[in-house]
Amino acid sequence: MSDRPYNVLFLCTGNSARSIIAEAILNRLGQGKFKAYSAGSQPKGEVHPYALQLLKTLNHDTSFARSKNWEEFAIPGAPQMDFVFTVCDNAANEACPVWPGQPMTAHWGVPDPAVAEGTEAEKHFAFDDTYRMLNNRISIFISLPMTSLDKLALQRRLDEIGRDVPKAG
């Protein structure tokens, strides 16, 4: 293992909810071993207020939270990523920048809570459910024996993590 934490980038189209939530979760759960970032291909320019409210309620630091373009992480001087995970189906199908260092990638699609319809309680539940799914996946990810898995076995596990949680129909 390297002397530095593994850098992980969570990608989504808007970078306003799912990828921000994933960034917060990994930075808490993976303290010292992982450093999480998030970005979007077409950032909305602001973090969804329900995402911020949920993270604050769960005592996450939200000072990091800003909606940003993924190009920030493909330029010289940007942190070199070890892992890049797409958390929305749109971002998984888009042409991503070439990431320096050839990080391992996987798709961990999660339904977009920002488009949830219904009562305020139902909309908040969609964000809670997104948090639960991402928390489960990230918990599995950080428990992987990184140094004892070869690259092919690690890629297989990363892909399995993305399939472990049922998708919305």
C-alpha positions in Angstrom: 0.0 0.0 0.0 1.1 3.5 -0.7 2.0 6.0 2.0 -1.0 8.2 1.0 -4.7 7.5 1.2 -6.4 6.1 -1.8 -8.1 8.9 -3.8 -11.6 8.1 -4.9 -13.7 10.2 -7.3 -17.5 9.8 -7.4 -19.1 11.0 -10.6 -22.6 11.9 -11.5 -24.1 14.2 -14.1 -25.2 17.1 -11.9 -22.9 16.6 -8.8 -25.7 17.9 -6.6 -26.8 14.9 -4.6 -25.6 11.3 -5.1 -21.9 12.0 -5.7 -21.9 14.6 -2.9 -23.5 12.1 -0.5 -21.0 9.4 -1.5 -18.1 11.8 -1.0 -19.3 12.7 2.6 -19.8 9.0 3.5 -16.4 7.8 2.3 -14.5 10.7 3.9 -16.1 9.8 7.2 -15.8 6.0 7.0 -12.5 5.8 5.2 -10.6 8.4 7.3 -6.9 8.0 6.9 -7.2 5.2 4.3 -9.3 7.0 1.6 -9.8 10.6 0.4 -13.1 11.1 -1.5 -14.0 13.7 -4.1 -17.0 14.2 -6.3 -17.8 15.9 -9.6 -20.2 16.0 -12.5 -20.2 16.1 -16.2 -22.8 18.9 -16.2 -22.7 20.3 -12.7 -25.9 22.0 -11.5 -23.8 24.7 -9.7 -25.3 24.0 -6.3 -25.8 21.1 -3.9 -29.4 20.0 -3.5 -30.7 21.4 -0.2 -32.2 18.0 0.8 -28.7 16.4 0.4 -27.2 19.1 2.6 -29.9 18.8 5.2 -29.5 15.0 5.3 -25.8 15.2 5.7 -26.0 17.8 8.4 -28.7 15.8 10.3 -26.3 12.8 10.2 -23.4 15.0 11.5 -21.4 15.0 8.4 -19.1 18.0 7.7 -20.6 19.8 4.6 -18.0 22.5 4.2 -16.5 20.5 1.3 -19.9 20.4 -0.6 -19.9 22.3 -3.9 -21.1 21.3 -7.3 -18.1 21.1 -9.6 -17.1 19.9 -13.1 -15.2 16.6 -13.5 -12.6 18.4 -15.6 -11.1 19.8 -12.3 -9.8 16.3 -11.7 -8.3 15.7 -15.2 -6.0 18.7 -15.2 -2.3 18.8 -14.3 -1.8 19.2 -10.5 -5.2 17.6 -9.6 -5.1 14.7 -7.1 -4.3 11.4 -8.9 -7.3 9.1 -8.6 -7.0 5.5 -7.6 -10.7 4.8 -8.1 -13.4 6.4 -10.1 -17.1 5.4 -9.5 -20.1 6.6 -11.4 -23.2 6.7 -9.2 -25.7 7.6 -11.9 -26.6 5.9 -15.1 -26.2 9.0 -17.2 -22.6 9.5 -16.2 -21.8 5.9 -16.8 -22.8 6.3 -20.4 -20.9 9.5 -21.0 -17.4 9.8 -22.4 -15.2 10.5 -19.3 -12.0 12.5 -19.4 -8.8 10.4 -19.4 -7.8 10.2 -15.8 -4.1 10.4 -15.1 -2.7 7.1 -13.6 -5.4 4.9 -15.0 -7.6 4.5 -11.9 -9.8 1.5 -11.4 -13.4 2.3 -12.4 -16.9 0.8 -11.6 -20.5 1.8 -12.0 -22.5 1.9 -8.8 -25.8 3.4 -10.2 -28.3 4.7 -7.6 -31.7 6.3 -8.4 -31.7 10.1 -8.4 -33.4 11.3 -5.3 -33.5 14.9 -6.8 -36.2 13.8 -9.2 -38.4 12.0 -6.6 -42.0 13.0 -6.6 -44.6 13.0 -3.9 -45.0 14.5 -0.5 -42.1 16.2 1.3 -41.7 13.1 3.4 -41.5 10.9 0.3 -38.9 13.2 -1.3 -36.8 13.1 2.0 -37.2 9.3 2.0 -35.6 9.2 -1.5 -32.5 11.0 -0.1 -32.5 8.7 3.0 -32.6 5.6 0.7 -29.8 7.0 -1.5 -27.7 7.5 1.6 -28.4 3.9 2.8 -27.5 2.4 -0.6 -24.3 4.4 -0.9 -23.3 3.8 2.7 -23.8 0.0 2.2 -21.6 0.0 -1.0 -18.9 2.2 0.5 -18.8 0.1 3.7 -18.2 -3.0 1.6 -15.6 -1.1 -0.5 -13.5 0.1 2.4 -13.5 -3.4 3.9 -11.9 -5.0 0.8 -8.3 -6.3 1.3 -6.8 -3.9 -1.2 -3.2 -5.1 -0.8 -4.0 -8.8 -1.1 -6.3 -8.7 -4.2 -4.7 -8.7 -7.6 -6.1 -6.0 -10.0 -8.4 -8.4 -11.8 -9.9 -9.7 -8.5 -10.3 -6.2 -7.2 -12.1 -5.1 -10.4 -14.4 -8.0 -10.1 -15.3 -7.0 -6.5 -15.8 -3.4 -7.5 -18.2 -4.5 -10.2 -20.1 -6.8 -7.8 -20.6 -4.0 -5.3 -22.4 -2.0 -8.0 -24.7 -5.0 -8.6 -25.4 -5.8 -4.9 -28.1 -3.2 -4.4 -31.3 -3.6 -6.5 -32.0 -0.7 -8.9 -35.4 1.1 -9.0 -37.6 -0.2 -11.8 
